[in-house]
Amino acid sequence: MKKHHPPASFPSQARAAWPLTWGEFPARVFEDWAEHTELAILITDLDGAICWSNPAFTKMCLYSMPEIVGRRPGRFLTGPLTEPSARELLTRAIQEKKSCQTRITNYKKDATPYVAQIYMEPIKNQLGETLGFIALEQDVTFIDKRESDIREGSASSHRQLLIQGKQPRSAPPNS
């Protein structure tokens, strides 16, 4: 393979130390990033069955790679608190070969619920044909709980003011 150099805009020291052919660059960088990122990554086939995941995904859900390959996430990560609308959105996106994003309550192998923010995109070849999907997922349980606590606190404060016979302050009108 002919060695391609980085763009001329790269500093000369970086160009001289360039370890990869330009064609290798995207794949190698992605592999390294996928191994070390805190974002969970899933790659599935056209039907949504898992082909590959990174260590962050197995850490998040507590299932090992051999336990999940060939399975659809909706078959083993869902439980009583899983939102049907989020499941339907993901299923429809797979059927229609479209991207989507949603927040869903999933369950770890030990049955602990967690809230995942999911960004799913179709993987397409050069002809535009969909080959499968890639999903980036982040455990947002803490963020979700904090937002809920803030809403709960605000509602509680509002109720307390009403009990005391005071009018809650409203937001100033937009000028």
MDAnalysis code that builds the backbone (N, CA, C; Angstrom):
import MDAnalysis as mda
import numpy as np

u = mda.Universe.empty(525, n_residues=175, atom_resindex=np.repeat(np.arange(175), 3), trajectory=True)
u.add_TopologyAttr("name", ["N", "CA", "C"] * 175)
u.add_TopologyAttr("resid", np.arange(1, 176))
u.add_TopologyAttr("resname", ["MET", "LYS", "LYS", "HIS", "HIS", "PRO", "PRO", "ALA", "SER", "PHE", "PRO", "SER", "GLN", "ALA", "ARG", "ALA", "ALA", "TRP", "PRO", "LEU", "THR", "TRP", "GLY", "GLU", "PHE", "PRO", "ALA", "ARG", "VAL", "PHE", "GLU", "ASP", "TRP", "ALA", "GLU", "HIS", "THR", "GLU", "LEU", "ALA", "ILE", "LEU", "ILE", "THR", "ASP", "LEU", "ASP", "GLY", "ALA", "ILE", "CYS", "TRP", "SER", "ASN", "PRO", "ALA", "PHE", "THR", "LYS", "MET", "CYS", "LEU", "TYR", "SER", "MET", "PRO", "GLU", "ILE", "VAL", "GLY", "ARG", "ARG", "PRO", "GLY", "ARG", "PHE", "LEU", "THR", "GLY", "PRO", "LEU", "THR", "GLU", "PRO", "SER", "ALA", "ARG", "GLU", "LEU", "LEU", "THR", "ARG", "ALA", "ILE", "GLN", "GLU", "LYS", "LYS", "SER", "CYS", "GLN", "THR", "ARG", "ILE", "THR", "ASN", "TYR", "LYS", "LYS", "ASP", "ALA", "THR", "PRO", "TYR", "VAL", "ALA", "GLN", "ILE", "TYR", "MET", "GLU", "PRO", "ILE", "LYS", "ASN", "GLN", "LEU", "GLY", "GLU", "THR", "LEU", "GLY", "PHE", "ILE", "ALA", "LEU", "GLU", "GLN", "ASP", "VAL", "THR", "PHE", "ILE", "ASP", "LYS", "ARG", "GLU", "SER", "ASP", "ILE", "ARG", "GLU", "GLY", "SER", "ALA", "SER", "SER", "HIS", "ARG", "GLN", "LEU", "LEU", "ILE", "GLN", "GLY", "LYS", "GLN", "PRO", "ARG", "SER", "ALA", "PRO", "PRO", "ASN", "SER"])
u.atoms.positions = np.array([
    [0.838, -1.172, 0.000],
    [0.000, 0.000, 0.000],
    [0.885, 1.238, 0.000],
    [0.582, 2.164, -0.857],
    [1.345, 3.398, -0.958],
    [1.098, 4.233, 0.295],
    [2.181, 4.756, 0.858],
    [2.040, 5.568, 2.059],
    [1.535, 6.951, 1.672],
    [0.435, 7.331, 2.282],
    [-0.116, 8.665, 2.088],
    [0.229, 9.478, 3.315],
    [0.508, 10.713, 3.119],
    [0.897, 11.570, 4.226],
    [-0.301, 12.381, 4.696],
    [-0.216, 12.861, 5.929],
    [-1.299, 13.707, 6.427],
    [-1.373, 14.995, 5.618],
    [-2.452, 15.717, 5.744],
    [-2.612, 16.962, 4.992],
    [-1.468, 17.932, 5.256],
    [-1.192, 18.776, 4.283],
    [-0.110, 19.760, 4.394],
    [-0.331, 20.708, 5.565],
    [-1.567, 20.847, 6.009],
    [-1.859, 21.756, 7.121],
    [-1.330, 21.226, 8.458],
    [-0.956, 19.929, 8.517],
    [-0.395, 19.377, 9.749],
    [0.991, 19.979, 9.974],
    [1.370, 20.234, 11.243],
    [2.721, 20.731, 11.518],
    [3.767, 19.742, 11.003],
    [4.935, 20.249, 10.611],
    [5.961, 19.392, 10.007],
    [6.404, 18.272, 10.941],
    [6.495, 18.518, 12.249],
    [6.890, 17.460, 13.183],
    [5.856, 16.333, 13.192],
    [4.583, 16.703, 13.154],
    [3.526, 15.690, 13.138],
    [3.573, 14.900, 11.836],
    [3.860, 15.585, 10.729],
    [3.936, 14.895, 9.436],
    [5.082, 13.891, 9.435],
    [6.232, 14.262, 10.001],
    [7.400, 13.375, 10.018],
    [7.170, 12.163, 10.915],
    [6.401, 12.340, 11.985],
    [6.177, 11.254, 12.942],
    [4.939, 10.430, 12.612],
    [4.303, 10.729, 11.491],
    [3.044, 10.065, 11.132],
    [3.234, 8.553, 11.068],
    [2.568, 7.776, 11.959],
    [2.818, 6.337, 12.042],
    [2.005, 5.483, 11.072],
    [0.992, 6.036, 10.471],
    [0.060, 5.244, 9.663],
    [-0.006, 5.769, 8.240],
    [-0.432, 4.895, 7.343],
    [-0.772, 5.410, 6.020],
    [-2.075, 6.173, 6.208],
    [-2.314, 7.143, 5.367],
    [-3.526, 7.949, 5.519],
    [-4.773, 7.068, 5.433],
    [-4.737, 6.021, 4.633],
    [-5.876, 5.112, 4.518],
    [-6.133, 4.314, 5.787],
    [-5.095, 4.046, 6.570],
    [-5.259, 3.299, 7.822],
    [-5.781, 4.170, 8.956],
    [-5.571, 5.452, 8.832],
    [-5.835, 6.367, 9.932],
    [-7.232, 6.237, 10.544],
    [-8.328, 6.362, 9.776],
    [-9.650, 6.320, 10.406],
    [-9.918, 5.025, 11.173],
    [-9.580, 3.886, 10.591],
    [-9.862, 2.608, 11.248],
    [-9.057, 2.458, 12.532],
    [-7.780, 2.779, 12.494],
    [-6.930, 2.621, 13.678],
    [-7.339, 3.582, 14.793],
    [-7.642, 4.807, 14.436],
    [-8.063, 5.778, 15.444],
    [-9.377, 5.326, 16.071],
    [-10.328, 4.869, 15.248],
    [-11.603, 4.394, 15.780],
    [-11.388, 3.210, 16.718],
    [-10.561, 2.246, 16.314],
    [-10.304, 1.074, 17.167],
    [-9.752, 1.490, 18.524],
    [-8.762, 2.362, 18.510],
    [-8.171, 2.817, 19.775],
    [-9.191, 3.575, 20.617],
    [-9.939, 4.452, 19.978],
    [-10.943, 5.231, 20.696],
    [-12.017, 4.314, 21.281],
    [-12.514, 3.381, 20.487],
    [-13.583, 2.480, 20.933],
    [-13.155, 1.645, 22.135],
    [-11.898, 1.264, 22.184],
    [-11.394, 0.472, 23.310],
    [-11.331, 1.268, 24.601],
    [-11.120, 2.574, 24.509],
    [-10.845, 3.359, 25.708],
    [-11.915, 4.378, 26.088],
    [-12.896, 4.596, 25.242],
    [-13.923, 5.583, 25.554],
    [-14.852, 5.083, 26.656],
    [-15.442, 6.026, 27.366],
    [-16.454, 5.699, 28.377],
    [-17.828, 5.506, 27.726],
    [-17.967, 5.906, 26.461],
    [-19.228, 5.700, 25.751],
    [-19.348, 4.239, 25.344],
    [-20.506, 3.659, 25.581],
    [-20.752, 2.283, 25.153],
    [-21.047, 2.294, 23.657],
    [-20.471, 1.332, 22.938],
    [-20.677, 1.242, 21.493],
    [-21.175, -0.153, 21.159],
    [-22.244, -0.198, 20.378],
    [-22.787, -1.464, 19.877],
    [-22.826, -1.396, 18.365],
    [-22.432, -2.467, 17.724],
    [-22.615, -2.600, 16.280],
    [-23.512, -3.806, 16.074],
    [-24.582, -3.597, 15.307],
    [-25.547, -4.674, 15.071],
    [-25.686, -4.945, 13.581],
    [-26.322, -6.069, 13.284],
    [-26.641, -6.373, 11.889],
    [-27.940, -5.663, 11.511],
    [-28.452, -5.954, 10.328],
    [-29.680, -5.309, 9.848],
    [-30.891, -5.572, 10.723],
    [-30.918, -6.721, 11.392],
    [-32.052, -7.067, 12.249],
    [-31.886, -6.557, 13.675],
    [-30.758, -5.922, 13.967],
    [-30.529, -5.404, 15.309],
    [-29.819, -6.371, 16.241],
    [-29.349, -7.520, 15.711],
    [-28.608, -8.478, 16.539],
    [-27.169, -7.982, 16.698],
    [-26.655, -8.064, 17.902],
    [-25.324, -7.540, 18.213],
    [-24.232, -8.340, 17.514],
    [-23.347, -7.617, 16.829],
    [-22.164, -8.209, 16.190],
    [-20.913, -7.919, 17.009],
    [-20.901, -6.752, 17.667],
    [-19.709, -6.330, 18.408],
    [-20.105, -5.269, 19.420],
    [-19.377, -5.238, 20.531],
    [-19.509, -4.142, 21.496],
    [-18.137, -3.817, 22.046],
    [-18.015, -2.644, 22.593],
    [-16.742, -2.268, 23.204],
    [-16.776, -2.562, 24.707],
    [-15.631, -2.462, 25.389],
    [-15.595, -2.744, 26.827],
    [-16.543, -1.868, 27.652],
    [-16.772, -0.628, 27.237],
    [-17.675, 0.245, 27.997],
    [-19.096, -0.307, 28.020],
    [-19.521, -0.950, 26.924],
    [-20.871, -1.521, 26.911],
    [-20.964, -2.701, 27.875],
    [-19.986, -3.590, 27.829],
    [-20.043, -4.756, 28.721],
    [-19.916, -4.319, 30.183],
    [-19.174, -3.262, 30.428],
    [-19.062, -2.727, 31.796],
    [-20.401, -2.132, 32.240],
    [-21.086, -1.445, 31.334],
    [-22.349, -0.792, 31.665],
    [-23.448, -1.806, 31.974],
    [-23.539, -2.869, 31.167],
    [-24.665, -3.806, 31.331],
    [-24.295, -5.090, 32.073],
    [-23.008, -5.304, 32.325],
    [-22.494, -6.466, 33.075],
    [-22.574, -7.793, 32.326],
    [-22.931, -7.769, 31.059],
    [-22.909, -8.980, 30.234],
    [-21.565, -9.045, 29.521],
    [-21.038, -10.248, 29.329],
    [-19.788, -10.404, 28.583],
    [-20.095, -10.423, 27.087],
    [-19.068, -10.220, 26.290],
    [-19.231, -10.230, 24.832],
    [-19.842, -11.549, 24.345],
    [-19.354, -12.721, 24.776],
    [-19.968, -13.967, 24.296],
    [-21.451, -14.103, 24.662],
    [-21.870, -13.471, 25.758],
    [-23.276, -13.554, 26.169],
    [-24.202, -12.705, 25.302],
    [-23.661, -11.697, 24.628],
    [-24.536, -10.776, 23.895],
    [-24.472, -10.899, 22.380],
    [-23.377, -11.430, 21.839],
    [-23.250, -11.526, 20.381],
    [-24.386, -12.381, 19.818],
    [-25.040, -11.856, 18.784],
    [-26.147, -12.564, 18.146],
    [-27.503, -12.275, 18.774],
    [-27.522, -11.565, 19.885],
    [-28.791, -11.252, 20.561],
    [-29.196, -9.809, 20.287],
    [-30.486, -9.562, 20.328],
    [-31.002, -8.202, 20.179],
    [-31.102, -7.571, 21.564],
    [-30.603, -6.351, 21.746],
    [-30.620, -5.715, 23.067],
    [-32.002, -5.672, 23.712],
    [-33.026, -5.463, 22.910],
    [-34.389, -5.400, 23.444],
    [-34.884, -6.706, 24.034],
    [-34.179, -7.796, 23.769],
    [-34.580, -9.106, 24.296],
    [-34.006, -9.393, 25.677],
    [-32.922, -8.701, 26.054],
    [-32.328, -9.033, 27.355],
    [-32.020, -7.815, 28.232],
    [-32.171, -6.607, 27.720],
    [-31.888, -5.423, 28.526],
    [-33.145, -4.736, 29.057],
    [-34.307, -5.198, 28.670],
    [-35.540, -4.525, 29.066],
    [-36.139, -5.148, 30.322],
    [-37.021, -4.385, 30.950],
    [-37.684, -4.842, 32.165],
    [-38.922, -4.008, 32.433],
    [-39.450, -4.096, 33.655],
    [-40.719, -3.439, 33.977],
    [-40.739, -1.921, 33.775],
    [-39.613, -1.247, 33.959],
    [-39.590, 0.212, 33.816],
    [-39.205, 0.685, 32.418],
    [-38.909, -0.247, 31.524],
    [-38.528, 0.127, 30.157],
    [-39.711, 0.798, 29.463],
    [-39.457, 1.935, 28.892],
    [-40.499, 2.723, 28.246],
    [-40.879, 2.098, 26.903],
    [-42.160, 1.686, 26.741],
    [-42.588, 1.099, 25.464],
    [-42.357, 2.039, 24.280],
    [-42.525, 3.334, 24.486],
    [-42.349, 4.282, 23.374],
    [-40.898, 4.307, 22.894],
    [-39.945, 4.181, 23.810],
    [-38.529, 4.157, 23.422],
    [-38.211, 2.869, 22.665],
    [-38.752, 1.748, 23.142],
    [-38.549, 0.466, 22.436],
    [-39.111, 0.538, 21.028],
    [-40.322, 1.090, 20.911],
    [-40.971, 1.199, 19.600],
    [-40.169, 2.096, 18.661],
    [-39.625, 3.190, 19.190],
    [-38.819, 4.098, 18.375],
    [-37.588, 3.382, 17.826],
    [-36.887, 2.632, 18.671],
    [-35.700, 1.891, 18.237],
    [-36.064, 0.820, 17.214],
    [-37.144, 0.085, 17.474],
    [-37.589, -0.967, 16.552],
    [-37.955, -0.377, 15.193],
    [-38.695, 0.727, 15.211],
    [-39.112, 1.371, 13.958],
    [-37.897, 1.897, 13.182],
    [-36.924, 2.466, 13.888],
    [-35.719, 2.978, 13.217],
    [-34.958, 1.841, 12.537],
    [-34.890, 0.683, 13.184],
    [-34.223, -0.477, 12.577],
    [-34.999, -0.933, 11.345],
    [-36.306, -1.048, 11.473],
    [-37.131, -1.491, 10.348],
    [-37.026, -0.532, 9.161],
    [-36.987, 0.768, 9.455],
    [-36.946, 1.785, 8.400],
    [-35.519, 2.183, 8.014],
    [-34.534, 1.565, 8.682],
    [-33.110, 1.830, 8.413],
    [-32.785, 3.316, 8.556],
    [-33.243, 3.893, 9.669],
    [-33.044, 5.315, 9.931],
    [-32.307, 5.511, 11.250],
    [-31.796, 6.713, 11.431],
    [-31.150, 7.050, 12.698],
    [-32.211, 7.477, 13.707],
    [-31.848, 7.400, 14.972],
    [-32.743, 7.871, 16.028],
    [-31.936, 8.117, 17.292],
    [-32.557, 8.823, 18.200],
    [-31.986, 8.971, 19.531],
    [-33.119, 8.905, 20.535],
    [-32.820, 8.325, 21.683],
    [-33.827, 8.189, 22.720],
    [-33.157, 7.962, 24.061],
    [-33.931, 8.090, 25.090],
    [-33.510, 7.757, 26.447],
    [-34.397, 6.593, 26.874],
    [-33.780, 5.538, 27.399],
    [-34.524, 4.325, 27.733],
    [-34.015, 3.733, 29.043],
    [-34.921, 3.148, 29.805],
    [-34.526, 2.436, 31.017],
    [-34.225, 1.000, 30.632],
    [-32.969, 0.615, 30.802],
    [-32.520, -0.754, 30.547],
    [-32.180, -1.414, 31.872],
    [-31.858, -2.701, 31.799],
    [-31.512, -3.462, 33.000],
    [-30.195, -4.182, 32.806],
    [-29.357, -4.108, 33.843],
    [-28.085, -4.828, 33.838],
    [-28.355, -6.308, 34.065],
    [-27.320, -7.106, 33.907],
    [-27.427, -8.548, 34.120],
    [-27.910, -8.860, 35.538],
    [-27.531, -8.026, 36.508],
    [-27.946, -8.248, 37.900],
    [-29.321, -7.644, 38.208],
    [-30.058, -7.228, 37.179],
    [-31.421, -6.682, 37.265],
    [-31.483, -5.246, 37.788],
    [-30.356, -4.575, 37.903],
    [-30.340, -3.171, 38.306],
    [-30.747, -2.311, 37.110],
    [-31.757, -1.449, 37.280],
    [-32.132, -0.575, 36.166],
    [-31.132, 0.569, 36.002],
    [-30.978, 1.018, 34.776],
    [-30.167, 2.203, 34.478],
    [-30.791, 2.903, 33.284],
    [-30.575, 4.197, 33.208],
    [-31.126, 4.981, 32.102],
    [-30.010, 5.221, 31.092],
    [-30.269, 4.862, 29.849],
    [-29.278, 5.017, 28.778],
    [-29.773, 6.030, 27.755],
    [-28.893, 6.945, 27.401],
    [-29.139, 7.849, 26.274],
    [-28.522, 7.160, 25.065],
    [-29.325, 6.900, 24.038],
    [-28.868, 6.143, 22.872],
    [-28.947, 7.007, 21.618],
    [-27.858, 6.979, 20.854],
    [-27.798, 7.602, 19.533],
    [-27.493, 6.476, 18.554],
    [-28.426, 6.162, 17.670],
    [-28.256, 5.042, 16.746],
    [-28.258, 5.547, 15.307],
    [-27.308, 5.061, 14.526],
    [-27.175, 5.451, 13.120],
    [-27.025, 4.208, 12.256],
    [-27.606, 4.212, 11.053],
    [-27.353, 3.104, 10.134],
    [-25.914, 3.161, 9.618],
    [-25.330, 2.005, 9.388],
    [-24.003, 1.902, 8.767],
    [-24.259, 1.614, 7.296],
    [-23.752, 2.473, 6.427],
    [-24.012, 2.317, 4.988],
    [-22.716, 2.081, 4.227],
    [-22.833, 1.336, 3.138],
    [-21.669, 1.139, 2.269],
    [-21.602, 2.285, 1.258],
    [-20.651, 2.199, 0.328],
    [-20.465, 3.275, -0.647],
    [-21.646, 3.434, -1.593],
    [-22.473, 2.406, -1.707],
    [-23.652, 2.487, -2.569],
    [-24.874, 3.012, -1.817],
    [-24.702, 3.281, -0.519],
    [-25.813, 3.776, 0.283],
    [-26.687, 2.680, 0.865],
    [-26.263, 1.434, 0.712],
    [-27.036, 0.314, 1.257],
    [-26.727, 0.164, 2.746],
    [-27.768, -0.052, 3.534],
    [-27.581, -0.220, 4.974],
    [-27.062, -1.616, 5.264],
    [-25.958, -1.673, 6.014],
    [-25.328, -2.946, 6.376],
    [-25.659, -3.361, 7.803],
    [-25.984, -2.403, 8.627],
    [-26.255, -2.651, 10.042],
    [-26.402, -1.313, 10.739],
    [-26.150, -1.309, 12.043],
    [-26.309, -0.086, 12.827],
    [-25.177, 0.051, 13.829],
    [-24.888, 1.283, 14.174],
    [-23.963, 1.563, 15.271],
    [-24.718, 2.434, 16.268],
    [-24.582, 2.092, 17.535],
    [-25.236, 2.861, 18.592],
    [-24.195, 3.298, 19.608],
    [-24.253, 4.562, 19.960],
    [-23.455, 5.096, 21.057],
    [-24.408, 5.269, 22.228],
    [-23.990, 4.763, 23.375],
    [-24.860, 4.808, 24.543],
    [-24.100, 5.354, 25.737],
    [-24.828, 6.103, 26.557],
    [-24.241, 6.645, 27.772],
    [-25.213, 6.419, 28.917],
    [-24.679, 5.961, 30.036],
    [-25.491, 5.792, 31.242],
    [-25.749, 7.183, 31.808],
    [-27.005, 7.603, 31.776],
    [-27.378, 8.931, 32.270],
    [-28.272, 8.826, 33.499],
    [-28.190, 7.711, 34.202],
    [-29.030, 7.496, 35.380],
    [-28.881, 8.643, 36.368],
    [-27.650, 9.022, 36.671],
    [-27.412, 10.095, 37.631],
    [-28.007, 11.409, 37.132],
    [-27.810, 11.716, 35.858],
    [-28.349, 12.950, 35.277],
    [-29.868, 12.918, 35.317],
    [-30.457, 11.786, 34.936],
    [-31.906, 11.629, 34.929],
    [-32.464, 11.806, 36.342],
    [-31.801, 11.203, 37.333],
    [-32.249, 11.307, 38.724],
    [-32.146, 12.747, 39.198],
    [-31.067, 13.407, 38.852],
    [-30.883, 14.801, 39.278],
    [-31.976, 15.694, 38.678],
    [-32.283, 15.507, 37.389],
    [-33.354, 16.287, 36.764],
    [-34.678, 16.020, 37.457],
    [-34.925, 14.761, 37.798],
    [-36.152, 14.383, 38.492],
    [-36.206, 15.025, 39.879],
    [-35.075, 14.999, 40.588],
    [-35.010, 15.611, 41.919],
    [-35.265, 17.111, 41.843],
    [-34.729, 17.760, 40.808],
    [-34.940, 19.199, 40.642],
    [-36.419, 19.483, 40.396],
    [-37.038, 18.703, 39.504],
    [-38.476, 18.883, 39.242],
    [-39.282, 18.631, 40.508],
    [-38.930, 17.564, 41.232],
    [-39.627, 17.214, 42.473],
    [-39.466, 18.333, 43.496],
    [-38.243, 18.860, 43.621],
    [-37.991, 19.948, 44.565],
    [-38.767, 21.191, 44.214],
    [-38.843, 21.505, 42.946],
    [-39.585, 22.670, 42.490],
    [-41.076, 22.502, 42.773],
    [-41.604, 21.328, 42.480],
    [-43.024, 21.058, 42.735],
    [-43.307, 21.092, 44.232],
    [-42.392, 20.545, 45.029],
    [-42.557, 20.527, 46.478],
    [-42.552, 21.950, 47.033],
    [-41.635, 22.788, 46.547],
    [-41.571, 24.187, 46.986],
    [-42.857, 24.912, 46.620],
    [-43.354, 24.653, 45.432],
    [-44.597, 25.264, 44.956],
    [-45.755, 24.864, 45.877],
    [-45.842, 23.554, 46.205],
    [-46.907, 23.076, 47.104],
    [-46.783, 23.728, 48.479],
    [-45.552, 23.851, 48.997],
    [-45.326, 24.439, 50.315],
    [-45.787, 25.892, 50.346],
    [-45.496, 26.645, 49.291],
    [-45.941, 28.036, 49.226],
    [-47.461, 28.120, 49.211],
    [-48.101, 27.234, 48.476],
    [-49.561, 27.233, 48.416],
    [-50.159, 26.896, 49.775],
    [-49.538, 25.948, 50.481],
    [-50.010, 25.574, 51.821],
    [-49.892, 26.774, 52.757],
    [-48.831, 27.552, 52.615],
    [-48.611, 28.733, 53.458],
    [-49.448, 29.926, 52.996],
    [-50.185, 29.768, 51.911],
    [-51.038, 30.837, 51.410],
    [-50.297, 31.908, 50.628],
    [-49.102, 31.596, 50.166],
    [-48.321, 32.558, 49.382],
    [-48.402, 32.202, 47.906],
    [-48.289, 33.215, 47.094],
    [-48.269, 32.996, 45.653],
    [-46.834, 32.719, 45.221],
    [-46.607, 31.640, 44.460],
    [-45.259, 31.409, 43.947],
    [-44.880, 32.512, 42.963],
    [-43.579, 32.839, 42.943],
    [-43.096, 33.843, 41.991],
    [-43.158, 33.269, 40.591],
    [-43.653, 34.058, 39.687],
    [-43.656, 33.604, 38.296],
    [-42.468, 34.229, 37.594],
    [-42.116, 33.649, 36.484],
    [-40.995, 34.161, 35.699],
    [-41.363, 35.526, 35.151],
    [-40.396, 36.447, 35.089],
    [-40.698, 37.767, 34.522],
    [-41.082, 37.635, 33.056],
    [-42.000, 38.490, 32.607],
    [-42.400, 38.407, 31.192],
    [-41.228, 38.762, 30.291],
    [-41.231, 38.147, 29.107],
    [-40.183, 38.455, 28.119],
    [-40.380, 39.869, 27.606],
    [-39.293, 40.622, 27.543],
    [-39.429, 41.985, 27.027],
    [-39.000, 42.071, 25.602],
])
